[in-house]
Amino acid sequence: MASSQSAGGSSSMSQSRSGSQLPQLRCYQDEVTPIRVVKYHGPTLGKRFYGCGRWPRTCGFFKWVDELDEVSELQFRLLEKDTEIAQLEMEKQNVG
């Protein structure tokens, strides 16, 4: 399983159906990974994922698209909390 760090230095984005921008990830072979859709019947039917572009002889790279959304949301919330802590520390220094 790859982390979002697999994206390398790429700042390229692709358009999702909802209009939001999706990062362009790179597989373990440092190639851009296409966004694919599960076509087999089952609980993940229609779910989007990044997969190595050399299918079926892949490097094994796989990442659900919605996992990136969850990670981005958590990173944003962490940044908000860090900002709030910094502001409180500044207020404390101004009072003392």
Buried (B, 14 or more C-beta within 10 A) or exposed (E): EBEEEBBEEEEEEEEEEEEEEBBBBBBEEEBBBBBBEBEEEEEEEEEBBBBBBEEEEBBEBBBBBEEBBEEEEEEEEEEEEEEEEEEEEEEEEEEE
